[in-house]
């Protein structure tokens, strides 16, 4: 009987531990979505300010604005998914977390890369002049996008800086 | 800037630098997320969503003007 209770306590602890991990994962994904929203808000604000100050064309402003809007919609999907997963349990919770990871990986990452593509798509006549500079910019953005890879790994070790 | 006017290499560099500064500022702001409680974070996220939507609406108004 003592062995039975010991086994029961071990199984309970494992289940509780797994549940805590998944709840922690949800919180981390939720905060990661906020982090990406901060970047998006700042980019949208800078894009608006630059256009208002006459620094960029209407066409470029419009393209970045549209990409930013898609990006926020992708983040809205993640936020809705996090809220739905909060009330889920067991297998359902695991599948919802997998879905959230895929959303981050495909939708949010894709939308973010669209913004990068738009702002680095310079006119052909300037390409040669800016080639090295744009390559460096892409590398810098890659440091931001590496966060997406962390979602696929160990969310509990996500960085915020 | 009118679409007929062309952005120079300097214009592009200045614009991209501004965007990079915006991302860097975002990184600094995002560090605060780590220590937020769930309640604080929920409140903060609501503010972020409102600000994001406001920027999109501002952008649309600017496009229309």
Backbone of each chain as ProteinMPNN parsed JSONL, in Angstrom:
{"seq_chain_A": "XXXXXXXXXXXXXXXXXXXXXXXXXXXXXXXXXXXXXXXXXXXXXXXXXXXXXXXXXXXXXXXXXXXXXXXXXXXXXXXXXXXXXXXXXXXXXXXXXXXXXXXXXXXXXXXXXXXXXXXXXXXXXXXXXXXXXXXXXXXXXXXXXXXXXXXXXXXXXXXXX", "coords_chain_A": {"N_chain_A": [[0.821, -1.208, 0.0], [1.96, 1.204, 0.794], [3.816, 1.524, -1.183], [2.13, 1.872, -3.31], [0.96, 4.369, -2.766], [3.241, 5.938, -2.834], [3.931, 5.661, -5.505], [1.69, 6.848, -6.619], [1.949, 9.481, -5.725], [4.294, 10.174, -7.054], [3.484, 9.997, -9.77], [1.48, 11.981, -9.743], [3.028, 14.226, -9.145], [4.608, 14.372, -11.429], [2.649, 14.868, -13.39], [1.635, 17.296, -12.463], [3.91, 18.846, -12.622], [4.313, 18.851, -15.407], [2.017, 20.199, -16.203], [2.493, 22.696, -15.034], [4.756, 23.477, -16.469], [3.64, 23.787, -19.008], [1.849, 25.854, -18.563], [3.639, 27.829, -17.931], [4.929, 27.993, -20.373], [2.885, 29.067, -21.937], [2.618, 31.619, -20.795], [5.113, 32.635, -21.436], [5.006, 32.653, -24.242], [2.967, 34.478, -24.559], [4.166, 36.795, -23.528], [6.23, 37.032, -25.315], [4.856, 37.612, -27.632], [3.991, 40.152, -26.962], [6.429, 41.425, -26.919], [7.143, 41.367, -29.637], [5.139, 42.94, -30.553], [5.82, 45.397, -29.512], [8.083, 46.02, -31.061], [6.82, 46.196, -33.569], [4.966, 48.296, -33.166], [6.757, 50.416, -32.718], [8.084, 50.465, -35.181], [5.953, 51.053, -36.931], [5.252, 53.563, -35.951], [7.621, 55.037, -36.406], [7.705, 54.879, -39.172], [5.403, 56.348, -39.832], [6.125, 58.846, -38.738], [8.387, 59.448, -40.298], [7.264, 59.717, -42.827], [5.547, 61.836, -42.415], [7.382, 63.805, -41.932], [8.382, 64.156, -44.41], [10.406, 62.519, -45.308], [10.258, 60.082, -46.594], [8.736, 58.372, -49.437], [5.248, 58.398, -50.412], [4.439, 55.992, -51.406], [6.307, 54.095, -50.351], [5.814, 54.47, -47.623], [3.15, 53.598, -47.53], [3.421, 50.883, -48.237], [4.966, 49.824, -46.112], [3.261, 50.373, -44.03], [1.066, 48.717, -44.648], [2.283, 46.195, -44.434], [2.89, 46.26, -41.721], [0.359, 46.269, -40.642], [-0.595, 43.703, -41.337], [1.205, 42.248, -39.845], [0.485, 42.928, -37.203], [-2.023, 41.765, -37.219], [-1.352, 39.082, -37.334], [-0.164, 38.84, -34.847], [-2.387, 39.335, -33.282], [-3.797, 36.991, -33.734], [-2.134, 35.166, -32.417], [-2.401, 36.111, -29.776], [-5.113, 35.632, -29.349], [-5.063, 32.889, -29.533], [-3.491, 32.237, -27.309], [-5.192, 33.032, -25.236], [-7.287, 31.228, -25.66], [-6.0, 28.855, -25.143], [-5.508, 29.005, -22.441], [-7.694, 28.086, -21.033], [-7.681, 25.481, -21.685], [-6.946, 21.94, -21.234], [-4.743, 19.104, -20.559], [-4.297, 16.936, -23.359], [-5.474, 18.612, -25.198], [-4.486, 21.104, -24.486], [-1.77, 20.737, -25.047], [-1.875, 20.436, -27.841], [-2.811, 22.927, -28.535], [-0.714, 24.56, -27.754], [1.258, 23.684, -29.499], [0.087, 24.584, -31.843], [0.206, 27.337, -31.417], [2.958, 27.744, -31.469], [3.45, 27.136, -34.116], [2.003, 29.174, -35.325], [3.487, 31.417, -34.514], [5.859, 30.822, -35.768], [5.226, 30.655, -38.525], [3.184, 32.628, -39.315], [3.673, 35.095, -37.784], [6.469, 35.392, -37.99], [6.707, 35.335, -40.788], [5.268, 37.663, -41.47], [6.836, 39.587, -40.234], [9.222, 39.337, -41.668], [8.325, 40.219, -44.104], [8.088, 42.962, -43.65], [10.789, 43.575, -43.324], [11.666, 42.919, -45.899], [10.32, 44.855, -47.442], [11.386, 47.318, -46.508], [13.996, 47.042, -47.245], [14.003, 46.878, -49.91], [15.3, 48.476, -52.17], [15.329, 50.993, -54.826], [16.373, 49.893, -58.134], [18.53, 51.425, -59.183], [19.89, 52.229, -56.97], [20.81, 50.038, -55.754], [23.452, 48.923, -56.059], [24.983, 50.815, -54.73], [24.07, 50.603, -52.127], [24.322, 48.013, -51.371], [26.164, 46.605, -49.564], [25.538, 47.846, -47.174], [22.822, 47.183, -46.865], [23.01, 44.445, -46.58], [24.213, 44.28, -44.103], [22.196, 45.358, -42.53], [20.223, 43.418, -42.817], [21.418, 41.361, -41.434], [21.373, 42.407, -38.856], [18.612, 42.529, -38.387], [18.197, 39.847, -38.438], [19.078, 39.063, -35.974], [16.994, 39.738, -34.388], [15.02, 38.131, -35.45], [15.954, 35.674, -34.704], [14.83, 35.108, -32.349], [12.478, 33.84, -32.887], [13.251, 31.272, -33.417], [13.847, 30.443, -30.906], [11.389, 30.013, -29.789], [10.685, 27.606, -30.798], [12.404, 26.0, -29.48], [13.377, 25.966, -26.293], [11.069, 27.464, -24.596], [11.088, 28.408, -21.983], [13.525, 29.464, -21.657], [13.612, 31.818, -22.952], [14.785, 34.964, -24.13], [14.6, 38.383, -23.17], [15.838, 40.655, -23.823]], "CA_chain_A": [[0.0, 0.0, 0.0], [2.859, 2.353, 0.891], [4.397, 1.666, -2.525], [1.088, 2.39, -4.19], [0.83, 5.808, -2.514], [4.47, 6.582, -3.321], [3.804, 5.72, -6.97], [0.636, 7.822, -6.916], [2.515, 10.822, -5.495], [5.252, 10.437, -8.144], [2.708, 10.267, -10.996], [0.821, 13.267, -9.543], [4.063, 15.268, -9.247], [4.997, 14.49, -12.851], [1.541, 15.523, -14.106], [1.591, 18.685, -11.992], [5.096, 19.497, -13.2], [4.066, 19.054, -16.84], [0.999, 21.253, -16.314], [3.149, 23.971, -14.699], [5.62, 23.812, -17.606], [2.821, 24.25, -20.133], [1.324, 27.172, -18.196], [4.78, 28.73, -18.053], [5.135, 28.18, -21.812], [1.853, 30.003, -22.411], [2.985, 32.959, -20.325], [6.285, 33.076, -22.211], [4.559, 32.973, -25.607], [2.179, 35.703, -24.406], [5.101, 37.914, -23.37], [6.986, 37.146, -26.568], [3.965, 38.309, -28.561], [4.063, 41.579, -26.578], [7.733, 41.932, -27.34], [7.084, 41.628, -31.075], [4.222, 44.057, -30.775], [6.594, 46.622, -29.224], [8.868, 46.304, -32.274], [5.899, 46.599, -34.631], [4.445, 49.639, -32.86], [7.843, 51.384, -32.941], [8.336, 50.561, -36.631], [4.807, 51.771, -37.524], [5.344, 54.968, -35.518], [8.748, 55.641, -37.122], [7.278, 54.982, -40.576], [4.481, 57.495, -39.909], [6.893, 60.081, -38.475], [9.268, 59.718, -41.442], [6.438, 60.201, -43.94], [5.044, 63.162, -42.025], [8.511, 64.743, -42.034], [8.773, 64.252, -45.809], [11.654, 61.777, -45.535], [10.027, 58.914, -47.464], [7.63, 58.553, -50.384], [3.925, 57.888, -50.008], [4.407, 54.586, -51.805], [7.048, 53.304, -49.361], [5.055, 54.559, -46.37], [1.966, 52.74, -47.658], [3.826, 49.468, -48.234], [5.376, 49.436, -44.746], [2.027, 50.428, -43.224], [0.291, 47.51, -44.949], [2.997, 45.056, -43.825], [2.748, 46.367, -40.26], [-1.018, 45.884, -40.314], [-0.621, 42.229, -41.4], [2.016, 41.776, -38.718], [-0.349, 43.039, -35.994], [-3.102, 40.769, -37.309], [-0.75, 37.792, -36.969], [0.005, 38.858, -33.383], [-3.734, 39.194, -32.698], [-4.099, 35.55, -33.785], [-1.378, 34.532, -31.327], [-3.021, 36.498, -28.499], [-6.387, 34.894, -29.207], [-4.683, 31.496, -29.285], [-3.028, 32.138, -25.909], [-6.387, 33.094, -24.386], [-8.037, 29.975, -25.814], [-5.226, 27.769, -24.528], [-5.518, 29.14, -20.975], [-8.767, 27.284, -20.427], [-7.553, 24.089, -22.149], [-6.198, 21.031, -20.353], [-4.254, 17.839, -21.118], [-3.921, 16.823, -24.775], [-5.991, 19.791, -25.884], [-3.537, 22.187, -24.205], [-0.542, 20.452, -25.806], [-2.079, 20.721, -29.267], [-2.962, 24.385, -28.688], [0.636, 25.135, -27.652], [1.906, 23.383, -30.794], [-0.524, 25.487, -32.826], [0.759, 28.679, -31.155], [4.343, 27.748, -31.946], [3.402, 27.204, -35.588], [1.557, 30.534, -35.659], [4.649, 32.298, -34.329], [6.879, 30.456, -36.757], [4.805, 30.902, -39.909], [2.467, 33.887, -39.531], [4.346, 36.29, -37.248], [7.799, 35.475, -38.614], [6.491, 35.693, -42.193], [4.862, 39.075, -41.55], [8.001, 40.402, -39.858], [10.159, 39.316, -42.791], [7.743, 41.07, -45.157], [8.482, 44.347, -43.336], [12.224, 43.676, -43.649], [11.776, 42.914, -47.371], [9.845, 46.143, -47.986], [12.3, 48.436, -46.203], [15.324, 46.849, -47.858], [13.831, 46.767, -51.36], [15.635, 49.809, -52.7], [15.253, 51.054, -56.291], [17.522, 49.227, -58.789], [19.676, 52.315, -59.398], [20.616, 52.444, -55.7], [21.189, 48.723, -55.21], [24.902, 48.744, -56.001], [25.498, 51.739, -53.715], [23.622, 50.239, -50.77], [24.366, 46.553, -51.216], [26.851, 46.195, -48.333], [24.774, 48.38, -46.05], [21.593, 46.406, -46.706], [23.387, 43.116, -46.074], [24.443, 44.455, -42.657], [20.875, 45.567, -41.913], [19.541, 42.112, -42.762], [22.045, 40.602, -40.344], [20.861, 42.954, -37.597], [17.235, 42.057, -38.234], [18.252, 38.408, -38.181], [19.25, 38.853, -34.533], [15.635, 39.81, -33.825], [14.245, 36.971, -35.897], [16.443, 34.454, -34.048], [13.923, 34.848, -31.225], [11.459, 32.89, -33.336], [13.819, 29.935, -33.282], [13.786, 30.07, -29.486], [10.04, 29.519, -29.492], [10.655, 26.194, -31.169], [13.282, 25.25, -28.592], [12.952, 25.956, -24.895], [10.467, 28.763, -24.311], [11.406, 28.887, -20.625], [14.813, 30.159, -21.684], [13.51, 32.952, -23.873], [15.403, 36.193, -23.64], [13.744, 39.545, -23.346], [16.643, 41.815, -24.178]], "C_chain_A": [[0.857, 1.261, 0.0], [3.465, 2.647, -0.501], [3.393, 2.299, -3.486], [0.964, 3.909, -4.036], [2.054, 6.571, -3.018], [4.381, 6.748, -4.837], [2.786, 6.778, -7.374], [1.17, 9.254, -6.789], [3.485, 11.183, -6.63], [4.508, 10.807, -9.434], [2.06, 11.653, -10.907], [1.828, 14.413, -9.73], [4.471, 15.497, -10.698], [3.92, 15.255, -13.632], [1.466, 16.999, -13.753], [2.743, 19.483, -12.61], [4.887, 19.818, -14.667], [3.058, 20.177, -17.05], [1.61, 22.627, -16.048], [4.017, 24.441, -15.856], [4.809, 24.41, -18.748], [2.233, 25.632, -19.838], [2.422, 28.216, -18.351], [5.044, 29.031, -19.532], [4.135, 29.187, -22.369], [2.191, 31.433, -22.03], [4.146, 33.502, -21.15], [5.882, 33.459, -23.636], [3.782, 34.288, -25.591], [3.112, 36.923, -24.327], [5.93, 38.131, -24.639], [6.148, 37.897, -27.614], [3.962, 39.813, -28.243], [5.364, 42.193, -27.054], [7.717, 42.277, -28.838], [6.147, 42.782, -31.393], [4.93, 45.391, -30.496], [7.399, 47.011, -30.468], [7.961, 46.852, -33.38], [5.366, 47.998, -34.408], [5.509, 50.691, -33.152], [8.128, 51.577, -34.427], [7.207, 51.358, -37.3], [4.876, 53.259, -37.192], [6.458, 55.701, -36.288], [8.398, 55.857, -38.586], [6.35, 56.186, -40.761], [5.238, 58.809, -39.738], [7.736, 60.465, -39.691], [8.472, 60.265, -42.62], [5.948, 61.62, -43.658], [6.136, 64.224, -42.184], [9.022, 64.871, -43.475], [10.046, 63.499, -46.141], [11.493, 60.588, -46.477], [8.831, 59.171, -48.374], [6.338, 57.95, -49.823], [3.848, 56.389, -50.288], [5.106, 53.697, -50.768], [6.303, 53.297, -48.024], [3.857, 53.603, -46.391], [2.317, 51.257, -47.585], [4.195, 48.997, -46.827], [4.16, 49.407, -43.825], [1.214, 49.142, -43.4], [0.95, 46.28, -44.306], [2.83, 45.063, -42.311], [1.353, 45.922, -39.832], [-1.167, 44.353, -40.321], [0.099, 41.624, -40.198], [1.19, 41.82, -37.419], [-1.485, 42.018, -36.021], [-2.588, 39.381, -36.923], [-0.572, 37.715, -35.448], [-1.348, 38.754, -32.673], [-4.136, 37.719, -32.655], [-3.407, 34.819, -32.638], [-2.044, 34.843, -29.986], [-4.341, 35.759, -28.268], [-6.101, 33.428, -28.887], [-4.232, 31.277, -27.85], [-4.246, 32.136, -24.981], [-7.192, 31.799, -24.452], [-7.322, 28.835, -25.088], [-5.263, 27.831, -23.001], [-6.588, 28.267, -20.321], [-8.679, 25.816, -20.857], [-6.752, 23.253, -21.148], [-5.692, 19.829, -21.161], [-3.821, 17.906, -22.569], [-4.312, 18.076, -25.547], [-5.013, 20.966, -25.709], [-2.253, 21.987, -25.012], [-0.721, 20.809, -27.28], [-2.219, 22.215, -29.5], [-1.593, 25.069, -28.603], [1.409, 24.887, -28.949], [1.399, 24.33, -31.876], [0.046, 26.904, -32.671], [2.183, 28.792, -31.667], [4.385, 27.859, -33.468], [2.968, 28.592, -36.058], [2.716, 31.515, -35.592], [5.638, 32.095, -35.47], [6.484, 30.876, -38.172], [4.215, 32.304, -40.08], [3.255, 35.112, -39.065], [5.716, 36.472, -37.903], [7.664, 35.923, -40.075], [6.156, 37.17, -42.343], [6.034, 39.995, -41.204], [8.996, 40.479, -41.02], [9.642, 40.137, -43.975], [8.13, 42.535, -44.928], [9.945, 44.548, -43.715], [12.414, 43.755, -45.168], [11.404, 44.274, -47.955], [10.874, 47.248, -47.737], [13.69, 48.246, -46.815], [15.227, 46.687, -49.381], [14.062, 48.146, -51.991], [15.517, 49.804, -54.227], [16.521, 50.487, -56.934], [18.756, 50.114, -58.917], [20.49, 52.551, -58.119], [21.192, 51.146, -55.136], [22.688, 48.566, -55.026], [25.5, 49.58, -54.872], [25.226, 51.235, -52.293], [23.778, 48.756, -50.44], [24.97, 46.098, -49.881], [26.054, 46.617, -47.102], [23.53, 47.528, -45.781], [21.875, 44.995, -46.174], [23.585, 43.186, -44.557], [23.121, 44.611, -41.918], [20.139, 44.239, -41.768], [20.107, 41.255, -41.636], [21.518, 41.078, -38.99], [19.433, 42.491, -37.335], [17.214, 40.557, -37.909], [18.414, 38.13, -36.681], [17.896, 38.933, -33.832], [14.876, 38.529, -34.187], [14.738, 35.664, -35.262], [15.579, 34.107, -32.839], [12.856, 33.832, -31.611], [11.955, 31.452, -33.175], [13.741, 29.476, -31.83], [12.416, 29.513, -29.114], [9.958, 28.023, -29.773], [11.515, 25.34, -30.224], [12.749, 25.201, -27.177], [12.388, 27.317, -24.517], [10.84, 29.302, -22.93], [12.743, 29.62, -20.584], [14.795, 31.358, -22.632], [14.176, 34.17, -23.273], [14.471, 37.357, -23.923], [14.533, 40.735, -23.851], [16.93, 41.925, -25.641]], "O_chain_A": [[0.553, 2.244, -0.676], [3.606, 3.793, -0.928], [3.734, 3.122, -4.335], [0.875, 4.642, -5.021], [1.946, 7.676, -3.549], [4.702, 7.802, -5.386], [2.987, 7.512, -8.342], [0.888, 10.117, -7.621], [3.51, 12.317, -7.109], [4.843, 11.785, -10.101], [2.085, 12.414, -11.875], [1.535, 15.42, -10.373], [4.656, 16.629, -11.143], [4.22, 16.153, -14.418], [1.26, 17.849, -14.62], [2.577, 20.62, -13.053], [5.231, 20.906, -15.13], [3.212, 21.003, -17.95], [1.297, 23.6, -16.734], [4.033, 25.623, -16.197], [5.212, 25.39, -19.375], [2.126, 26.474, -20.73], [2.187, 29.326, -18.828], [5.343, 30.166, -19.901], [4.49, 30.05, -23.171], [2.066, 32.348, -22.843], [4.164, 34.677, -21.516], [6.354, 34.461, -24.173], [3.92, 35.111, -26.496], [2.876, 37.943, -24.974], [6.281, 39.259, -24.986], [6.67, 38.71, -28.376], [3.934, 40.643, -29.152], [5.4, 43.328, -27.529], [8.207, 43.328, -29.251], [6.336, 43.505, -32.371], [4.668, 46.39, -31.166], [7.402, 48.171, -30.88], [8.289, 47.84, -34.038], [5.313, 48.802, -35.338], [5.22, 51.726, -33.753], [8.38, 52.692, -34.883], [7.465, 52.229, -38.13], [4.597, 54.109, -38.038], [6.271, 56.824, -36.757], [8.744, 56.882, -39.174], [6.489, 56.946, -41.719], [5.026, 59.763, -40.487], [7.8, 61.633, -40.073], [8.933, 61.16, -43.329], [5.936, 62.481, -44.537], [5.862, 65.375, -42.522], [9.976, 65.603, -43.734], [10.701, 63.795, -47.141], [12.462, 60.135, -47.085], [8.022, 60.064, -48.122], [6.344, 57.126, -48.908], [3.271, 55.624, -49.515], [4.563, 52.672, -50.356], [6.175, 52.257, -47.377], [3.585, 52.9, -45.419], [1.608, 50.471, -46.956], [3.794, 47.915, -46.401], [4.039, 48.542, -42.958], [0.738, 48.558, -42.427], [0.274, 45.438, -43.716], [2.652, 44.015, -41.69], [1.185, 45.281, -38.795], [-1.785, 43.781, -39.424], [-0.34, 40.63, -39.62], [1.197, 40.868, -36.638], [-1.865, 41.473, -34.985], [-3.289, 38.605, -36.274], [-0.796, 36.669, -34.839], [-1.448, 38.162, -31.598], [-4.73, 37.252, -31.683], [-4.003, 33.97, -31.975], [-2.229, 33.951, -29.158], [-4.646, 35.322, -27.158], [-6.795, 32.806, -28.083], [-4.55, 30.255, -27.243], [-4.321, 31.332, -24.052], [-7.714, 31.328, -23.441], [-7.96, 27.964, -24.497], [-5.07, 26.811, -22.339], [-6.413, 27.776, -19.205], [-9.503, 24.999, -20.445], [-5.993, 23.78, -20.335], [-6.142, 19.572, -22.278], [-3.079, 18.804, -22.969], [-3.585, 18.538, -26.427], [-4.749, 21.716, -26.649], [-1.714, 22.933, -25.586], [0.162, 21.407, -27.895], [-1.8, 22.724, -30.54], [-1.346, 26.05, -29.305], [2.122, 25.765, -29.435], [2.165, 24.814, -32.71], [0.332, 27.581, -33.659], [2.569, 29.815, -32.232], [5.219, 28.563, -34.037], [3.483, 29.12, -37.044], [2.907, 32.336, -36.49], [6.17, 33.042, -36.048], [7.31, 31.391, -38.925], [4.699, 33.081, -40.902], [3.48, 36.047, -39.834], [6.073, 37.575, -38.317], [8.414, 36.782, -40.539], [6.683, 37.851, -43.223], [6.2, 41.053, -41.811], [9.54, 41.542, -41.317], [10.427, 40.682, -44.751], [8.456, 43.258, -45.87], [10.306, 45.545, -44.339], [13.214, 44.549, -45.662], [12.081, 44.783, -48.848], [11.196, 48.02, -48.64], [14.469, 49.196, -46.89], [16.218, 46.4, -50.053], [13.116, 48.871, -52.299], [15.593, 48.747, -54.854], [17.608, 50.582, -56.365], [19.885, 49.643, -58.781], [21.631, 53.011, -58.176], [21.957, 51.156, -54.172], [23.149, 48.129, -53.971], [26.394, 49.133, -54.154], [26.039, 51.416, -51.386], [23.406, 48.31, -49.355], [24.366, 45.306, -49.158], [25.914, 45.868, -46.135], [23.222, 47.195, -44.637], [21.082, 44.43, -45.421], [23.183, 42.283, -43.823], [22.939, 44.073, -40.826], [19.517, 43.966, -40.742], [19.377, 40.52, -40.971], [21.251, 40.275, -38.096], [19.084, 42.112, -36.217], [16.332, 40.071, -37.201], [17.955, 37.105, -36.177], [17.676, 38.281, -32.811], [14.192, 37.932, -33.356], [14.024, 34.661, -35.278], [15.586, 32.973, -32.361], [12.388, 33.06, -30.774], [11.192, 30.545, -32.844], [13.589, 28.287, -31.55], [12.297, 28.655, -28.24], [9.261, 27.278, -29.084], [11.372, 24.118, -30.175], [11.788, 24.488, -26.888], [13.139, 28.225, -24.159], [10.901, 30.516, -22.732], [13.06, 30.306, -19.612], [15.844, 31.844, -23.056], [14.137, 34.384, -22.061], [13.645, 37.293, -24.833], [13.943, 41.731, -24.27], [17.602, 42.863, -26.07]]}, "seq_chain_B": "XXXXXXXXXXXXXXXXXXXXXXXXXXXXXXXXXXXXXXXXXXXXXXXXXXXXXXXXXXXXXXXXX", "coords_chain_B": {"N_chain_B": [[6.916, 63.479, -48.885], [6.654, 63.523, -52.341], [5.52, 60.958, -54.618], [6.683, 61.206, -57.083], [9.081, 62.304, -56.616], [12.357, 61.072, -56.025], [13.768, 58.831, -53.697], [16.945, 59.286, -52.314], [20.147, 57.571, -51.96], [21.107, 58.37, -49.493], [18.743, 59.177, -48.228], [17.466, 56.678, -47.957], [19.262, 55.342, -46.279], [19.078, 56.95, -44.001], [16.389, 56.566, -43.309], [16.285, 53.769, -42.832], [18.073, 53.635, -40.735], [16.646, 55.015, -38.787], [14.572, 53.201, -38.397], [16.013, 51.071, -37.348], [16.873, 52.193, -34.979], [14.412, 52.409, -33.755], [13.798, 49.72, -33.362], [15.869, 49.05, -31.619], [15.206, 50.632, -29.416], [12.878, 49.365, -28.774], [13.826, 46.907, -27.919], [15.004, 47.614, -25.504], [12.753, 48.46, -24.076], [11.337, 46.082, -24.001], [12.686, 44.555, -22.168], [11.609, 45.031, -19.7], [9.431, 43.403, -19.576], [9.988, 40.919, -18.541], [9.917, 40.948, -15.715], [7.305, 41.435, -15.127], [4.135, 40.869, -13.563], [1.374, 38.599, -14.203], [-0.985, 40.111, -14.203], [-0.055, 42.733, -14.437], [1.125, 42.484, -16.91], [-1.06, 41.915, -18.562], [-2.431, 44.32, -18.483], [-0.528, 45.996, -19.577], [-0.279, 44.872, -22.124], [-2.783, 45.45, -23.215], [-2.563, 48.185, -23.483], [-0.494, 48.33, -25.315], [-1.667, 47.113, -27.58], [-3.675, 48.965, -28.135], [-2.099, 51.194, -28.771], [-0.732, 50.243, -31.023], [-2.832, 49.871, -32.827], [-3.65, 52.501, -33.014], [-1.472, 53.675, -34.322], [-1.63, 52.425, -36.808], [-4.076, 53.429, -37.719], [-3.434, 56.143, -37.782], [-1.487, 56.089, -39.773], [-3.065, 55.359, -41.954], [-4.681, 57.596, -42.169], [-2.75, 59.454, -42.854], [-2.0, 58.477, -45.341], [-4.292, 58.987, -46.712], [-4.356, 61.705, -46.799]], "CA_chain_B": [[7.644, 63.399, -50.164], [5.806, 63.097, -53.444], [6.03, 59.73, -55.244], [7.492, 61.541, -58.257], [10.44, 62.551, -56.119], [12.997, 59.798, -55.738], [14.601, 58.804, -52.492], [18.364, 59.082, -52.605], [20.786, 56.564, -51.098], [21.168, 58.95, -48.136], [17.375, 59.091, -47.669], [17.224, 55.279, -47.563], [20.089, 55.018, -45.103], [18.505, 57.65, -42.839], [15.127, 55.91, -42.957], [16.562, 52.453, -42.238], [18.69, 53.893, -39.423], [15.56, 55.369, -37.862], [13.87, 51.953, -38.064], [16.898, 50.288, -36.472], [16.801, 52.839, -33.654], [13.1, 52.05, -33.195], [13.912, 48.33, -32.889], [16.757, 49.065, -30.438], [14.409, 51.174, -28.303], [11.934, 48.29, -28.436], [14.556, 45.884, -27.133], [15.16, 48.148, -24.142], [11.426, 48.439, -23.437], [10.907, 44.69, -23.821], [13.353, 43.943, -21.004], [10.719, 45.171, -18.534], [8.397, 42.356, -19.603], [10.396, 39.742, -17.763], [9.55, 41.036, -14.298], [5.883, 41.777, -14.945], [3.199, 39.817, -13.149], [0.374, 38.382, -15.26], [-1.938, 41.227, -14.2], [0.636, 43.896, -15.007], [1.34, 42.227, -18.322], [-2.351, 42.035, -19.259], [-2.706, 45.762, -18.59], [0.475, 46.533, -20.504], [-0.61, 44.403, -23.484], [-3.957, 46.205, -23.686], [-2.055, 49.506, -23.876], [0.29, 48.106, -26.54], [-2.601, 46.846, -28.682], [-4.317, 50.251, -28.462], [-1.099, 52.052, -29.429], [-0.466, 49.687, -32.358], [-3.993, 50.199, -33.667], [-3.643, 53.96, -33.23], [-0.456, 53.98, -35.344], [-2.155, 51.975, -38.107], [-5.091, 54.403, -38.11], [-2.712, 57.385, -38.121], [-0.869, 55.835, -41.065], [-4.116, 55.394, -42.982], [-5.078, 59.003, -42.341], [-1.66, 60.118, -43.581], [-2.086, 58.023, -46.728], [-5.457, 59.635, -47.313], [-4.194, 63.175, -46.896]], "C_chain_B": [[6.714, 62.841, -51.233], [6.401, 61.847, -54.096], [6.887, 60.009, -56.478], [8.932, 61.838, -57.848], [11.061, 61.208, -55.779], [13.824, 59.895, -54.47], [16.047, 58.533, -52.903], [18.912, 57.98, -51.693], [20.84, 57.062, -49.653], [19.789, 58.877, -47.467], [17.09, 57.682, -47.148], [17.996, 54.942, -46.301], [19.501, 55.681, -43.853], [17.231, 56.949, -42.346], [15.387, 54.569, -42.254], [17.232, 52.623, -40.868], [17.63, 54.234, -38.378], [14.809, 54.106, -37.425], [14.702, 51.101, -37.11], [16.902, 50.866, -35.055], [15.49, 52.478, -32.958], [13.137, 50.626, -32.631], [14.785, 48.276, -31.628], [16.008, 49.59, -29.209], [13.405, 50.124, -27.825], [12.591, 47.218, -27.588], [14.682, 46.331, -25.687], [13.828, 48.069, -23.396], [11.004, 47.008, -23.098], [11.562, 44.011, -22.605], [12.465, 44.003, -19.752], [9.68, 44.058, -18.444], [8.702, 41.223, -18.64], [9.881, 39.772, -16.322], [8.078, 41.354, -14.057], [5.077, 40.593, -14.454], [2.174, 39.658, -14.281], [-0.598, 39.55, -15.364], [-1.306, 42.463, -14.843], [0.797, 43.729, -16.517], [0.049, 42.387, -19.131], [-2.689, 43.507, -19.498], [-1.782, 46.403, -19.633], [0.137, 46.141, -21.948], [-1.791, 45.181, -24.059], [-3.516, 47.58, -24.194], [-1.29, 49.394, -25.207], [-0.614, 47.912, -27.761], [-3.256, 48.156, -29.121], [-3.339, 51.162, -29.21], [-0.794, 51.574, -30.855], [-1.599, 50.063, -33.309], [-4.019, 51.685, -34.0], [-2.631, 54.342, -34.315], [-0.924, 53.568, -36.735], [-3.197, 52.984, -38.611], [-4.457, 55.734, -38.524], [-2.075, 57.262, -39.51], [-1.881, 55.916, -42.195], [-4.572, 56.829, -43.239], [-4.02, 59.745, -43.154], [-1.683, 59.732, -45.066], [-3.232, 58.737, -47.458], [-5.258, 61.109, -47.548], [-3.325, 63.586, -48.056]], "O_chain_B": [[6.072, 61.809, -51.039], [7.62, 61.68, -54.132], [7.706, 59.182, -56.879], [9.87, 61.65, -58.623], [10.375, 60.306, -55.3], [14.485, 60.899, -54.207], [16.325, 57.664, -53.73], [18.231, 57.518, -50.777], [20.648, 56.293, -48.711], [19.685, 58.554, -46.284], [16.551, 57.506, -46.055], [17.46, 54.336, -45.373], [19.43, 55.068, -42.788], [17.023, 56.766, -41.147], [14.789, 54.274, -41.22], [16.981, 51.841, -39.951], [17.711, 53.797, -37.23], [14.455, 53.951, -36.256], [14.171, 50.487, -36.185], [16.93, 50.131, -34.067], [15.451, 52.269, -31.745], [12.585, 50.355, -31.565], [14.477, 47.547, -30.685], [16.156, 49.062, -28.107], [13.123, 50.012, -26.632], [11.987, 46.687, -26.656], [14.495, 45.542, -24.76], [13.779, 47.664, -22.235], [10.399, 46.753, -22.057], [11.049, 43.02, -22.085], [12.553, 43.15, -18.868], [9.119, 43.802, -17.378], [7.811, 40.649, -18.015], [9.461, 38.749, -15.782], [7.654, 41.521, -12.914], [5.301, 39.457, -14.87], [2.116, 40.477, -15.198], [-0.992, 39.943, -16.462], [-1.918, 43.143, -15.666], [0.635, 44.672, -17.291], [0.062, 42.922, -20.24], [-3.168, 43.886, -20.567], [-2.201, 47.227, -20.446], [0.246, 46.952, -22.868], [-1.802, 45.527, -25.241], [-4.024, 48.076, -25.2], [-1.421, 50.239, -26.092], [-0.364, 48.468, -28.83], [-3.38, 48.43, -30.315], [-3.721, 51.824, -30.175], [-0.623, 52.379, -31.771], [-1.369, 50.509, -34.433], [-4.363, 52.081, -35.114], [-2.897, 55.224, -35.131], [-0.658, 54.258, -37.72], [-3.197, 53.347, -39.787], [-4.886, 56.366, -39.489], [-2.116, 58.194, -40.313], [-1.599, 56.468, -43.258], [-4.817, 57.221, -44.379], [-4.341, 60.554, -44.024], [-1.417, 60.562, -45.935], [-3.145, 59.042, -48.647], [-5.917, 61.702, -48.402], [-3.098, 64.777, -48.266]]}, "name": "protein", "num_of_chains": 2, "seq": "XXXXXXXXXXXXXXXXXXXXXXXXXXXXXXXXXXXXXXXXXXXXXXXXXXXXXXXXXXXXXXXXXXXXXXXXXXXXXXXXXXXXXXXXXXXXXXXXXXXXXXXXXXXXXXXXXXXXXXXXXXXXXXXXXXXXXXXXXXXXXXXXXXXXXXXXXXXXXXXXXXXXXXXXXXXXXXXXXXXXXXXXXXXXXXXXXXXXXXXXXXXXXXXXXXXXXXXXXXXXXXXXXX"}
